[in-house]
Amino acid sequence: MKKNKVTFGTVVKWILIILLVVMQVYPFVYVMFSSFKTLDDFRQLPAYALPSSFYIGNYITVFTKSHMLTYFKNSISVLVGVLIPLLLIALMAGFALSKIKFKGKKFLLNYFLLGLMLPMQVALIPLFTIFNKLGLINTYAAIILPQIAFSLSYSIQLFYSFSKFFPEEILEAAIIDGCNPLGCFFKMVIPMSLNSVITVATMQAVFCWNEYINAYTFTRSTNMKTITLGLNDYVGSMGLTDWGATFAAITVTVLPVFIFYFFSSKKMLAGMSAGAVKG
């Protein structure tokens, strides 16, 4: 029986893989175990030590003594408000730029790509002035609109790459059968682009869920805070921090992202592979 030889390169490769896995997993494991530590554990045990017991008082504090449920509601509202129009507009624009021939098409595509070079920070003061005059400060619209605008360039570029080699024969057959362009888009393009839609939705959902700058700049009241802003509630006077509740809040905050990513990762990887091959 032929034995596989273990080479030096194989050993180095596995060491690098293990190191990368540890670097990716350790922060979440550290935060999760820290969320079960008591105040005495934080004072007496080393930072890397396991908790002396699985103390759930930190989670009770998060849900009974803070506005975490309100922050969740706001973050979910913003997420839905960003993703639905963003995906619809970006898919329409990306598909049209890849399939429809018209004058100025290349200029329009480059115009959208210019948005990739514009950081959101440069627009905060002008946007604040405009939103303040329109009475939009402290509303969902003030958080949602900038995120849609600054995510469009990236999303359109991804959908443009995905749609570039969409089979035109299917569209021609549908039009010959009497389907109008809008019907083709909703009945054929969207279902056949499901992997690419999930890919863009997953990437933008993570950015949106972790967004901080817009929410901090354009909201003032507790009722409009998102979960990223809500983590500041655990910092008390003189900078004292309730670390147990903070770690519990962080764990509760990141879990939806992990669950969403876990269920969408297969279709997301399929969509990215398709875009890489076809683009």
Disulfide bonds with the S-S distance in Angstrom:
none
